[in-house]
């Protein structure tokens, strides 16, 4: 039997499929799986034996309705699909799974819990929701494959990338701390001055080197950020994804916003301190298998307007961005010291 698993974005959500896919390979070794995802995410899955990858060309030949029809045909040319597992549930995957349904292939679709998440945001029910990884497991269970996520390190970089990362970090006879100061949406971002002050507090108390992570869109900001943080290295554009993952795996600690870097660092087995503002781990997007106390935020009973967003979009309705501004560098540093993570 062969399953087609669909998840093409976003980066952090794609990375979070790894605990489930590894669990499936271990618990159902005779079940074949084809993962439909972007080629740029290949390093997440290179160590999962028995997992086939199919990379669509969503900008050219597989773009639009006719492109998705071609994608459907191209997938069938490569392998006969018995069940479709849709972990995305967006327009593209809806069209693709409809084509499979019309040909008699059963489909199992993720329940994103939109109404539950809305209740968290509106304040009607501020409770911990299922993590994305657990929701992925539910999709496989609905298809007849109850699965438990793997408990080991979930993303293993290539040996070549690990050698390069080992060489880089060994040059620093000190704590290696990753820092990802930016996120896609501003309601997820701690003010830069706060992060810079936190790093000053850390370096004043510990011998350390800071490794700065970010996307290409953060390049200019990271360049300026580095000039203000002594003992730091700007990695933007310097490493490929496999090498970034390898370096993350060698870090003593990662400090990040609610972002893909947070997820990637957690999935390679590194301790992650995450800083939360408008969003909250309650919605099910916390760093996988990290202690809850590593997610630093103003408690909802102290600031009832938070979380005000599921994904970080929008504007602060209060106008003062209290969820981030109340979280001073001194508070975060004190919490980190109490966690004894050094």
C-alpha positions in Angstrom: 0.0 0.0 0.0 1.2 3.5 -0.9 0.2 6.8 0.8 0.5 10.2 -0.8 1.2 12.7 2.0 0.7 16.4 1.1 2.3 19.4 2.9 4.1 22.0 0.8 4.3 25.0 3.2 5.0 26.8 5.5 8.6 25.9 6.4 8.0 25.3 10.1 4.8 23.3 9.4 6.6 21.1 6.9 9.4 20.4 9.4 6.8 19.4 12.0 5.8 16.5 9.8 9.0 14.7 10.6 8.1 13.2 14.0 5.0 11.7 12.4 6.6 10.4 9.2 9.4 8.8 11.2 6.8 7.2 13.5 5.0 5.8 10.5 8.1 4.3 9.0 8.9 2.6 12.3 5.4 1.4 13.1 4.3 0.5 9.6 7.5 -0.5 7.7 5.6 -2.2 4.9 3.6 0.9 4.1 5.1 3.1 1.3 4.9 6.8 1.6 5.3 9.6 -1.0 5.7 13.1 0.4 4.6 15.9 -1.8 6.6 19.0 -0.7 8.9 21.6 -2.0 12.4 20.7 -3.1 13.9 23.4 -0.8 12.7 21.3 2.2 14.5 18.2 1.2 17.1 18.4 4.1 14.3 17.8 6.6 13.7 14.3 5.3 17.1 13.1 4.0 17.6 10.8 7.0 14.1 9.1 6.8 14.7 5.8 5.2 12.0 4.5 2.9 10.3 7.9 2.4 9.9 8.9 -1.2 9.8 12.6 -2.1 7.9 14.2 -5.0 8.8 17.9 -5.7 6.1 19.8 -7.7 7.0 22.7 -9.9 4.3 25.0 -8.5 5.6 28.1 -10.2 5.6 26.7 -13.8 4.4 23.3 -15.0 2.2 22.6 -12.0 0.8 26.1 -11.5 -2.9 26.8 -11.7 -5.8 24.4 -12.3 -4.3 22.8 -15.5 -1.0 22.5 -13.7 -2.6 20.6 -10.8 -4.2 18.3 -13.3 -0.8 17.6 -14.7 0.6 17.2 -11.2 -2.1 14.6 -10.5 -1.1 12.7 -13.7 2.7 13.1 -12.9 2.2 11.6 -9.5 0.3 8.6 -10.9 3.0 8.1 -13.5 5.6 7.7 -10.7 3.5 5.5 -8.4 0.0 4.1 -7.8 -1.5 5.9 -4.9 -3.9 4.0 -2.6 -4.7 6.7 0.0 -4.2 10.5 0.1 -3.2 12.1 3.4 -3.8 15.9 3.2 -1.9 17.6 6.0 -2.4 21.0 4.4 -6.0 21.6 3.4 -5.5 24.6 1.2 -7.0 25.3 -2.3 -4.2 23.6 -4.1 -4.4 20.4 -2.0 -8.2 20.4 -2.1 -8.2 20.4 -5.9 -5.5 17.7 -6.0 -7.3 15.4 -3.5 -10.6 15.9 -5.5 -8.9 14.5 -8.5 -7.8 11.5 -6.6 -11.3 11.1 -5.1 -12.8 11.1 -8.5 -10.6 8.2 -9.4 -11.7 6.2 -6.4 -8.8 7.0 -4.0 -9.8 7.6 -0.4 -8.7 10.8 1.2 -8.0 11.7 4.8 -7.8 15.5 5.7 -6.4 17.5 8.6 -8.8 19.2 11.0 -7.0 22.4 11.7 -9.3 23.2 14.6 -10.2 26.6 13.3 -13.2 27.1 15.6 -11.1 26.0 18.6 -8.4 28.4 17.7 -10.9 31.2 17.2 -12.2 30.6 20.8 -8.7 30.9 22.1 -8.2 34.2 20.3 -11.6 35.7 21.3 -11.0 34.7 24.9 -14.0 32.4 25.1 -11.9 29.3 25.9 -8.2 29.8 26.6 -7.1 26.2 26.9 -4.2 24.2 25.4 -5.1 22.9 22.0 -3.7 20.0 20.2 -0.2 20.5 18.8 0.2 20.5 15.0 2.1 17.2 15.3 -0.8 15.6 17.1 -3.2 16.9 14.4 -1.0 15.3 11.8 -1.2 12.0 13.7 -5.0 12.3 13.7 -5.1 12.4 9.9 -3.1 9.2 9.6 -5.4 7.6 12.3 -8.5 8.6 10.3 -6.9 6.8 7.3 -6.5 3.6 9.4 -3.0 4.1 10.7 -2.9 5.1 14.3 0.6 6.4 14.9 2.7 7.8 17.7 5.3 10.5 16.9 8.9 9.4 17.1 10.6 10.5 20.4 14.2 10.8 19.1 15.9 13.6 17.2 13.7 14.2 14.2 15.9 16.0 11.7 19.4 14.7 11.1 21.6 16.8 8.9 23.9 15.2 6.4 27.4 14.1 7.6 29.1 16.7 5.4 27.0 19.5 6.9 27.7 18.2 10.4 31.4 18.2 9.8 31.2 21.9 8.7 29.1 22.8 11.7 31.5 21.1 14.1 34.4 23.0 12.6 32.6 26.3 12.9 31.5 25.8 16.5 34.8 24.3 17.7 36.5 27.6 16.8 34.5 29.1 19.6 35.7 27.9 23.0 32.5 29.2 24.7 28.8 28.8 24.7 27.4 28.7 21.2 24.0 30.5 21.2 21.7 30.8 18.2 19.6 33.9 17.9 16.7 34.3 15.4 15.4 37.8 16.3 12.8 38.1 13.5 9.6 36.4 12.4 7.3 36.7 9.4 4.7 38.8 11.1 5.3 41.8 13.5 3.0 40.6 16.2 5.5 37.8 16.7 8.6 40.0 17.0 10.2 41.3 20.2 11.5 44.8 19.7 15.1 44.7 18.5 16.3 46.9 21.4 15.0 44.2 23.8 16.8 41.4 22.1 20.1 43.4 21.9 19.8 44.2 25.6 19.2 40.5 26.4 22.3 39.5 24.5 24.3 42.1 26.4 23.1 40.7 29.7 24.0 37.1 28.6 27.5 38.1 27.4 28.1 40.0 30.5 27.5 36.9 32.6 28.7 34.1 30.2 31.5 33.6 27.8 29.5 33.0 24.6 29.3 33.5 20.8 26.0 34.4 19.1 25.0 32.9 15.7 22.4 35.1 13.9 19.8 33.2 11.9 17.1 34.7 9.6 15.6 34.4 6.1 16.8 36.3 3.0 14.2 38.9 3.6 15.9 39.7 7.0 19.4 40.1 5.4 19.7 43.9 5.8 18.2 43.9 9.3 20.5 41.1 10.4 23.6 43.0 9.0 22.7 46.1 11.1 21.8 43.9 14.1 25.2 42.2 14.0 27.1 45.5 14.2 25.4 46.2 17.5 26.1 42.7 19.0 29.8 42.1 19.8 30.8 38.4 19.4 28.2 37.5 16.8 28.2 35.9 13.3 25.7 36.7 10.6 24.7 33.4 8.9 22.1 34.8 6.5 23.0 33.7 3.0 26.1 32.0 4.2 24.8 28.5 4.7 22.3 26.3 2.9 19.4 24.8 4.8 21.2 21.5 5.5 24.2 23.4 7.0 21.9 25.7 9.0 20.2 22.6 10.5 23.6 21.1 11.3 24.9 24.3 13.0 21.6 24.4 15.0 22.3 20.9 16.2 25.7 21.9 17.6 24.4 24.9 19.5 24.1 25.0 23.3 20.9 27.0 23.0 18.7 28.8 20.5 16.7 32.0 21.3 13.9 32.6 18.8 10.6 34.1 18.2 7.5 32.0 17.2 9.1 31.1 13.9 10.4 28.4 11.6 13.8 28.7 13.2 12.3 27.8 16.6 10.8 24.7 15.1 13.9 23.7 13.2 16.2 24.1 16.3 13.8 22.0 18.4 13.6 19.3 15.8 17.4 18.8 15.6 17.4 18.4 19.4 18.6 21.8 20.6 17.2 23.6 23.6 15.0 26.5 22.5 14.0 29.6 24.4 11.1 31.1 22.5 9.6 34.5 23.1 5.9 35.0 22.5 3.7 38.1 22.0 0.5 38.2 20.0 0.6 34.4 19.5 0.7 31.7 22.1 1.7 28.0 22.4 -1.9 27.4 23.5 -2.9 27.4 19.8 -0.8 24.3 19.2 2.3 25.8 17.5 4.9 25.6 20.3 8.4 24.2 19.9 8.0 20.4 19.7 8.9 18.5 22.9 10.4 21.6 24.6 9.4 22.2 28.2 6.5 24.7 28.5 8.5 27.0 30.7 11.0 27.5 27.8 8.2 29.4 26.0 8.5 32.8 27.6 5.4 35.1 27.5 3.2 37.3 29.6 0.6 35.0 31.2 -2.9 35.3 29.7 -4.4 36.0 33.2 -2.1 39.1 33.4 -2.8 40.3 29.9 -6.2 39.0 28.8 -6.0 40.3 25.2 -3.3 37.8 24.4 -3.2 35.7 22.3 -4.8 38.1 19.8 -3.8 36.2 16.7 -3.2 32.6 15.6 -0.5 33.2 13.0 0.8 36.7 14.0 -1.0 38.7 11.4 -2.8 42.0 12.1 -2.1 45.0 14.4 -2.0 45.5 18.1 -5.6 46.4 19.1 -4.4 48.1 22.3 -1.9 50.2 20.4 1.0 49.7 23.0 2.1 46.2 22.0 2.0 45.3 25.7 2.5 41.6 25.1 6.1 42.2 23.9 6.9 45.5 25.6 6.0 44.3 29.1 8.4 41.4 28.5 11.6 43.3 29.4 15.1 41.9 28.7 15.7 41.7 32.4 12.5 39.6 32.9 13.6 37.2 30.1 17.1 36.9 31.4 15.9 36.2 35.0 13.6 33.5 33.7 16.4 31.9 31.7 18.7 31.9 34.7 15.9 30.2 36.8 15.6 27.5 34.1 19.3 26.7 34.6 19.9 26.2 30.9 23.5 27.4 30.7 
